[in-house]
Structure formats: C-alpha cells, structure tokens
Amino acid sequence: MLYFIAGLALIAIGIVMLAKPRLVFELTESWKHDGGAAEPSKMWLFSTRFGGMMCVLAGIGGVVVPFLPQ
C-alpha cells in the first residue's frame, strides 16, 4: 500500500514538473535572485521537465509493484 501511495505522489509531482516548470522555479529557485524578475534558463526548464518525466515513470512503477505476483 505504501508503494501505491508514494507512486501516486510521485506521479502528481512529476506532472506538475512537466506541465508547470516555471511554478517549480518560483517555489524553489526564485528566492536566490534579487529583484524578482529572474527567469529560468532553457537548460533549467529542460532538466526540470526531464526530472518530471522520471518522477512519473518511477511513480508508475510504484503503482504497478503491489499488483505483481509474489
């Protein structure tokens, strides 16, 4: 059951990272810049989306594991 819940959480986080990488930037990195007008680089956006895709795949694995035969 824990794998299932953790898998769902990873899927949700991954979807947010894929769909709204600028929101992730605002929540995690914007405080490091003065002025508040900082924009994420293209490489940062790519790596965030790639990380989101990996989270979704790991989450799918976590959801599938409880249903595998022992």
Biopython code that builds the backbone (N, CA, C, O; Angstrom):
import numpy as np
from Bio.PDB.StructureBuilder import StructureBuilder

atoms = [
    (1, "MET", "N", (0.816, -1.189, 0.000)),
    (1, "MET", "CA", (0.000, 0.000, 0.000)),
    (1, "MET", "C", (0.866, 1.261, 0.000)),
    (1, "MET", "O", (0.511, 2.257, -0.630)),
    (2, "LEU", "N", (1.987, 1.221, 0.696)),
    (2, "LEU", "CA", (2.876, 2.375, 0.751)),
    (2, "LEU", "C", (3.449, 2.699, -0.629)),
    (2, "LEU", "O", (3.566, 3.869, -0.993)),
    (3, "TYR", "N", (3.807, 1.665, -1.398)),
    (3, "TYR", "CA", (4.323, 1.894, -2.748)),
    (3, "TYR", "C", (3.267, 2.567, -3.621)),
    (3, "TYR", "O", (3.591, 3.429, -4.438)),
    (4, "PHE", "N", (2.021, 2.178, -3.451)),
    (4, "PHE", "CA", (0.927, 2.730, -4.239)),
    (4, "PHE", "C", (0.754, 4.224, -3.943)),
    (4, "PHE", "O", (0.638, 5.033, -4.863)),
    (5, "ILE", "N", (0.737, 4.580, -2.666)),
    (5, "ILE", "CA", (0.559, 5.981, -2.273)),
    (5, "ILE", "C", (1.769, 6.815, -2.693)),
    (5, "ILE", "O", (1.609, 7.920, -3.211)),
    (6, "ALA", "N", (2.966, 6.296, -2.476)),
    (6, "ALA", "CA", (4.169, 7.016, -2.895)),
    (6, "ALA", "C", (4.217, 7.155, -4.411)),
    (6, "ALA", "O", (4.660, 8.180, -4.929)),
    (7, "GLY", "N", (3.767, 6.141, -5.112)),
    (7, "GLY", "CA", (3.717, 6.201, -6.568)),
    (7, "GLY", "C", (2.772, 7.286, -7.052)),
    (7, "GLY", "O", (3.095, 8.025, -7.982)),
    (8, "LEU", "N", (1.615, 7.385, -6.430)),
    (8, "LEU", "CA", (0.663, 8.438, -6.800)),
    (8, "LEU", "C", (1.243, 9.822, -6.521)),
    (8, "LEU", "O", (1.058, 10.745, -7.314)),
    (9, "ALA", "N", (1.947, 9.968, -5.391)),
    (9, "ALA", "CA", (2.567, 11.252, -5.068)),
    (9, "ALA", "C", (3.642, 11.599, -6.095)),
    (9, "ALA", "O", (3.726, 12.746, -6.533)),
    (10, "LEU", "N", (4.460, 10.630, -6.482)),
    (10, "LEU", "CA", (5.486, 10.881, -7.491)),
    (10, "LEU", "C", (4.875, 11.250, -8.835)),
    (10, "LEU", "O", (5.389, 12.120, -9.538)),
    (11, "ILE", "N", (3.790, 10.597, -9.188)),
    (11, "ILE", "CA", (3.118, 10.928, -10.443)),
    (11, "ILE", "C", (2.602, 12.366, -10.399)),
    (11, "ILE", "O", (2.752, 13.106, -11.372)),
    (12, "ALA", "N", (2.005, 12.760, -9.300)),
    (12, "ALA", "CA", (1.474, 14.124, -9.174)),
    (12, "ALA", "C", (2.590, 15.165, -9.245)),
    (12, "ALA", "O", (2.460, 16.170, -9.943)),
    (13, "ILE", "N", (3.680, 14.926, -8.528)),
    (13, "ILE", "CA", (4.813, 15.857, -8.558)),
    (13, "ILE", "C", (5.407, 15.922, -9.957)),
    (13, "ILE", "O", (5.745, 17.000, -10.446)),
    (14, "GLY", "N", (5.533, 14.771, -10.593)),
    (14, "GLY", "CA", (6.091, 14.724, -11.936)),
    (14, "GLY", "C", (5.241, 15.464, -12.948)),
    (14, "GLY", "O", (5.774, 16.139, -13.829)),
    (15, "ILE", "N", (3.924, 15.348, -12.836)),
    (15, "ILE", "CA", (3.039, 16.054, -13.757)),
    (15, "ILE", "C", (3.163, 17.560, -13.577)),
    (15, "ILE", "O", (3.157, 18.304, -14.557)),
    (16, "VAL", "N", (3.276, 18.016, -12.331)),
    (16, "VAL", "CA", (3.475, 19.450, -12.088)),
    (16, "VAL", "C", (4.805, 19.905, -12.683)),
    (16, "VAL", "O", (4.880, 20.976, -13.285)),
    (17, "MET", "N", (5.850, 19.101, -12.518)),
    (17, "MET", "CA", (7.158, 19.458, -13.079)),
    (17, "MET", "C", (7.127, 19.491, -14.600)),
    (17, "MET", "O", (7.793, 20.325, -15.214)),
    (18, "LEU", "N", (6.367, 18.603, -15.209)),
    (18, "LEU", "CA", (6.243, 18.586, -16.669)),
    (18, "LEU", "C", (5.404, 19.753, -17.184)),
    (18, "LEU", "O", (5.779, 20.408, -18.156)),
    (19, "ALA", "N", (4.280, 20.009, -16.540)),
    (19, "ALA", "CA", (3.329, 20.994, -17.048)),
    (19, "ALA", "C", (3.673, 22.429, -16.653)),
    (19, "ALA", "O", (3.448, 23.351, -17.438)),
    (20, "LYS", "N", (4.207, 22.630, -15.466)),
    (20, "LYS", "CA", (4.460, 23.977, -14.944)),
    (20, "LYS", "C", (5.873, 24.118, -14.377)),
    (20, "LYS", "O", (6.025, 24.329, -13.174)),
    (21, "PRO", "N", (6.912, 24.006, -15.212)),
    (21, "PRO", "CA", (8.267, 24.119, -14.667)),
    (21, "PRO", "C", (8.570, 25.513, -14.111)),
    (21, "PRO", "O", (9.411, 25.652, -13.223)),
    (22, "ARG", "N", (7.895, 26.540, -14.624)),
    (22, "ARG", "CA", (8.124, 27.893, -14.092)),
    (22, "ARG", "C", (7.573, 28.026, -12.673)),
    (22, "ARG", "O", (8.128, 28.777, -11.871)),
    (23, "LEU", "N", (6.500, 27.318, -12.350)),
    (23, "LEU", "CA", (5.984, 27.303, -10.982)),
    (23, "LEU", "C", (7.001, 26.648, -10.049)),
    (23, "LEU", "O", (7.228, 27.126, -8.937)),
    (24, "VAL", "N", (7.601, 25.568, -10.499)),
    (24, "VAL", "CA", (8.638, 24.902, -9.700)),
    (24, "VAL", "C", (9.810, 25.858, -9.485)),
    (24, "VAL", "O", (10.388, 25.902, -8.399)),
    (25, "PHE", "N", (10.162, 26.626, -10.527)),
    (25, "PHE", "CA", (11.228, 27.619, -10.396)),
    (25, "PHE", "C", (10.861, 28.661, -9.348)),
    (25, "PHE", "O", (11.681, 29.006, -8.497)),
    (26, "GLU", "N", (9.641, 29.157, -9.406)),
    (26, "GLU", "CA", (9.211, 30.169, -8.435)),
    (26, "GLU", "C", (9.264, 29.635, -7.009)),
    (26, "GLU", "O", (9.638, 30.359, -6.086)),
    (27, "LEU", "N", (8.893, 28.380, -6.829)),
    (27, "LEU", "CA", (8.857, 27.805, -5.481)),
    (27, "LEU", "C", (10.238, 27.446, -4.949)),
    (27, "LEU", "O", (10.466, 27.499, -3.740)),
    (28, "THR", "N", (11.163, 27.081, -5.837)),
    (28, "THR", "CA", (12.436, 26.542, -5.354)),
    (28, "THR", "C", (13.644, 27.438, -5.588)),
    (28, "THR", "O", (14.596, 27.390, -4.808)),
    (29, "GLU", "N", (13.634, 28.252, -6.634)),
    (29, "GLU", "CA", (14.850, 28.962, -7.007)),
    (29, "GLU", "C", (14.734, 30.483, -7.007)),
    (29, "GLU", "O", (15.759, 31.161, -6.926)),
    (30, "SER", "N", (13.549, 31.038, -7.093)),
    (30, "SER", "CA", (13.411, 32.481, -7.293)),
    (30, "SER", "C", (13.939, 33.285, -6.105)),
    (30, "SER", "O", (14.359, 34.427, -6.292)),
    (31, "TRP", "N", (13.931, 32.741, -4.915)),
    (31, "TRP", "CA", (14.404, 33.466, -3.745)),
    (31, "TRP", "C", (15.905, 33.744, -3.813)),
    (31, "TRP", "O", (16.405, 34.590, -3.072)),
    (32, "LYS", "N", (16.619, 33.059, -4.674)),
    (32, "LYS", "CA", (18.059, 33.224, -4.775)),
    (32, "LYS", "C", (18.457, 34.445, -5.608)),
    (32, "LYS", "O", (19.630, 34.817, -5.637)),
    (33, "HIS", "N", (17.489, 35.069, -6.285)),
    (33, "HIS", "CA", (17.781, 36.169, -7.188)),
    (33, "HIS", "C", (17.198, 37.463, -6.651)),
    (33, "HIS", "O", (16.077, 37.483, -6.143)),
    (34, "ASP", "N", (17.969, 38.558, -6.766)),
    (34, "ASP", "CA", (17.486, 39.868, -6.351)),
    (34, "ASP", "C", (16.583, 40.453, -7.429)),
    (34, "ASP", "O", (16.780, 40.190, -8.615)),
    (35, "GLY", "N", (15.614, 41.229, -7.031)),
    (35, "GLY", "CA", (14.751, 41.916, -7.973)),
    (35, "GLY", "C", (13.495, 41.156, -8.340)),
    (35, "GLY", "O", (12.509, 41.784, -8.726)),
    (36, "GLY", "N", (13.480, 39.868, -8.242)),
    (36, "GLY", "CA", (12.292, 39.091, -8.518)),
    (36, "GLY", "C", (11.959, 38.903, -9.987)),
    (36, "GLY", "O", (10.959, 38.262, -10.309)),
    (37, "ALA", "N", (12.783, 39.453, -10.900)),
    (37, "ALA", "CA", (12.490, 39.343, -12.322)),
    (37, "ALA", "C", (13.326, 38.254, -12.991)),
    (37, "ALA", "O", (13.467, 38.241, -14.214)),
    (38, "ALA", "N", (13.865, 37.367, -12.214)),
    (38, "ALA", "CA", (14.725, 36.318, -12.763)),
    (38, "ALA", "C", (13.890, 35.299, -13.535)),
    (38, "ALA", "O", (12.781, 34.949, -13.129)),
    (39, "GLU", "N", (14.432, 34.839, -14.634)),
    (39, "GLU", "CA", (13.797, 33.816, -15.464)),
    (39, "GLU", "C", (14.664, 32.570, -15.454)),
    (39, "GLU", "O", (15.891, 32.671, -15.420)),
    (40, "PRO", "N", (14.051, 31.406, -15.484)),
    (40, "PRO", "CA", (14.851, 30.182, -15.552)),
    (40, "PRO", "C", (15.476, 30.028, -16.938)),
    (40, "PRO", "O", (14.900, 30.448, -17.942)),
    (41, "SER", "N", (16.647, 29.428, -16.976)),
    (41, "SER", "CA", (17.300, 29.195, -18.263)),
    (41, "SER", "C", (16.603, 28.050, -18.997)),
    (41, "SER", "O", (15.841, 27.283, -18.409)),
    (42, "LYS", "N", (16.884, 27.957, -20.290)),
    (42, "LYS", "CA", (16.293, 26.877, -21.081)),
    (42, "LYS", "C", (16.775, 25.519, -20.582)),
    (42, "LYS", "O", (16.021, 24.547, -20.583)),
    (43, "MET", "N", (18.035, 25.458, -20.158)),
    (43, "MET", "CA", (18.576, 24.198, -19.644)),
    (43, "MET", "C", (17.892, 23.811, -18.331)),
    (43, "MET", "O", (17.624, 22.633, -18.094)),
    (44, "TRP", "N", (17.610, 24.802, -17.476)),
    (44, "TRP", "CA", (16.923, 24.522, -16.220)),
    (44, "TRP", "C", (15.521, 24.003, -16.504)),
    (44, "TRP", "O", (15.071, 23.055, -15.861)),
    (45, "LEU", "N", (14.826, 24.613, -17.460)),
    (45, "LEU", "CA", (13.486, 24.157, -17.815)),
    (45, "LEU", "C", (13.529, 22.736, -18.369)),
    (45, "LEU", "O", (12.683, 21.909, -18.028)),
    (46, "PHE", "N", (14.514, 22.451, -19.224)),
    (46, "PHE", "CA", (14.650, 21.110, -19.783)),
    (46, "PHE", "C", (14.916, 20.084, -18.693)),
    (46, "PHE", "O", (14.290, 19.024, -18.668)),
    (47, "SER", "N", (15.841, 20.393, -17.793)),
    (47, "SER", "CA", (16.185, 19.430, -16.747)),
    (47, "SER", "C", (15.027, 19.216, -15.778)),
    (47, "SER", "O", (14.856, 18.117, -15.251)),
    (48, "THR", "N", (14.237, 20.248, -15.541)),
    (48, "THR", "CA", (13.069, 20.098, -14.676)),
    (48, "THR", "C", (12.020, 19.215, -15.340)),
    (48, "THR", "O", (11.420, 18.359, -14.689)),
    (49, "ARG", "N", (11.801, 19.423, -16.631)),
    (49, "ARG", "CA", (10.846, 18.572, -17.347)),
    (49, "ARG", "C", (11.340, 17.128, -17.420)),
    (49, "ARG", "O", (10.554, 16.191, -17.280)),
    (50, "PHE", "N", (12.644, 16.952, -17.639)),
    (50, "PHE", "CA", (13.206, 15.603, -17.665)),
    (50, "PHE", "C", (13.044, 14.935, -16.301)),
    (50, "PHE", "O", (12.672, 13.764, -16.225)),
    (51, "GLY", "N", (13.320, 15.667, -15.231)),
    (51, "GLY", "CA", (13.121, 15.134, -13.887)),
    (51, "GLY", "C", (11.666, 14.798, -13.620)),
    (51, "GLY", "O", (11.369, 13.815, -12.941)),
    (52, "GLY", "N", (10.753, 15.607, -14.146)),
    (52, "GLY", "CA", (9.328, 15.320, -14.012)),
    (52, "GLY", "C", (8.938, 14.039, -14.720)),
    (52, "GLY", "O", (8.126, 13.259, -14.222)),
    (53, "MET", "N", (9.534, 13.828, -15.903)),
    (53, "MET", "CA", (9.253, 12.598, -16.642)),
    (53, "MET", "C", (9.768, 11.383, -15.869)),
    (53, "MET", "O", (9.105, 10.346, -15.830)),
    (54, "MET", "N", (10.936, 11.506, -15.261)),
    (54, "MET", "CA", (11.485, 10.409, -14.469)),
    (54, "MET", "C", (10.620, 10.148, -13.232)),
    (54, "MET", "O", (10.429, 8.995, -12.845)),
    (55, "CYS", "N", (10.099, 11.205, -12.613)),
    (55, "CYS", "CA", (9.209, 11.029, -11.457)),
    (55, "CYS", "C", (7.933, 10.301, -11.861)),
    (55, "CYS", "O", (7.460, 9.423, -11.139)),
    (56, "VAL", "N", (7.376, 10.665, -13.014)),
    (56, "VAL", "CA", (6.162, 9.988, -13.479)),
    (56, "VAL", "C", (6.448, 8.514, -13.731)),
    (56, "VAL", "O", (5.653, 7.659, -13.341)),
    (57, "LEU", "N", (7.563, 8.203, -14.374)),
    (57, "LEU", "CA", (7.898, 6.800, -14.647)),
    (57, "LEU", "C", (8.128, 6.018, -13.353)),
    (57, "LEU", "O", (7.667, 4.884, -13.223)),
    (58, "ALA", "N", (8.836, 6.617, -12.401)),
    (58, "ALA", "CA", (9.051, 5.943, -11.118)),
    (58, "ALA", "C", (7.728, 5.767, -10.377)),
    (58, "ALA", "O", (7.509, 4.745, -9.727)),
    (59, "GLY", "N", (6.851, 6.760, -10.473)),
    (59, "GLY", "CA", (5.542, 6.657, -9.834)),
    (59, "GLY", "C", (4.699, 5.549, -10.435)),
    (59, "GLY", "O", (4.010, 4.826, -9.716)),
    (60, "ILE", "N", (4.753, 5.415, -11.757)),
    (60, "ILE", "CA", (4.027, 4.324, -12.405)),
    (60, "ILE", "C", (4.565, 2.982, -11.920)),
    (60, "ILE", "O", (3.801, 2.047, -11.678)),
    (61, "GLY", "N", (5.885, 2.896, -11.781)),
    (61, "GLY", "CA", (6.474, 1.667, -11.243)),
    (61, "GLY", "C", (5.999, 1.387, -9.833)),
    (61, "GLY", "O", (5.722, 0.238, -9.489)),
    (62, "GLY", "N", (5.901, 2.429, -9.007)),
    (62, "GLY", "CA", (5.418, 2.252, -7.639)),
    (62, "GLY", "C", (3.962, 1.841, -7.569)),
    (62, "GLY", "O", (3.560, 1.124, -6.654)),
    (63, "VAL", "N", (3.171, 2.290, -8.529)),
    (63, "VAL", "CA", (1.756, 1.915, -8.552)),
    (63, "VAL", "C", (1.600, 0.471, -9.034)),
    (63, "VAL", "O", (0.694, -0.233, -8.588)),
    (64, "VAL", "N", (2.470, 0.028, -9.935)),
    (64, "VAL", "CA", (2.362, -1.309, -10.517)),
    (64, "VAL", "C", (2.889, -2.392, -9.568)),
    (64, "VAL", "O", (2.380, -3.513, -9.579)),
    (65, "VAL", "N", (3.888, -2.080, -8.757)),
    (65, "VAL", "CA", (4.549, -3.084, -7.908)),
    (65, "VAL", "C", (3.577, -3.855, -7.003)),
    (65, "VAL", "O", (3.713, -5.074, -6.903)),
    (66, "PRO", "N", (2.611, -3.217, -6.345)),
    (66, "PRO", "CA", (1.716, -4.013, -5.485)),
    (66, "PRO", "C", (0.873, -5.040, -6.230)),
    (66, "PRO", "O", (0.371, -5.982, -5.617)),
    (67, "PHE", "N", (0.710, -4.877, -7.528)),
    (67, "PHE", "CA", (-0.123, -5.792, -8.291)),
    (67, "PHE", "C", (0.666, -6.927, -8.939)),
    (67, "PHE", "O", (0.075, -7.791, -9.586)),
    (68, "LEU", "N", (1.980, -6.942, -8.780)),
    (68, "LEU", "CA", (2.785, -8.025, -9.326)),
    (68, "LEU", "C", (2.649, -9.269, -8.452)),
    (68, "LEU", "O", (2.569, -9.162, -7.228)),
    (69, "PRO", "N", (2.623, -10.435, -9.068)),
    (69, "PRO", "CA", (2.527, -11.660, -8.265)),
    (69, "PRO", "C", (3.795, -11.874, -7.442)),
    (69, "PRO", "O", (4.896, -11.544, -7.883)),
    (70, "GLN", "N", (3.630, -12.418, -6.269)),
    (70, "GLN", "CA", (4.762, -12.627, -5.364)),
    (70, "GLN", "C", (5.528, -13.858, -5.745)),
    (70, "GLN", "O", (6.517, -14.196, -5.095)),
]
sb = StructureBuilder()
sb.init_structure("model")
sb.init_model(0)
sb.init_chain("A")
sb.init_seg("    ")
for serial, (resi, resn, name, xyz) in enumerate(atoms, 1):
    if name == "N":
        sb.init_residue(resn, " ", resi, " ")
    sb.init_atom(name, np.array(xyz, "f"), 0.0, 1.0, " ", f" {name:<3s}", serial, name[0])
structure = sb.get_structure()
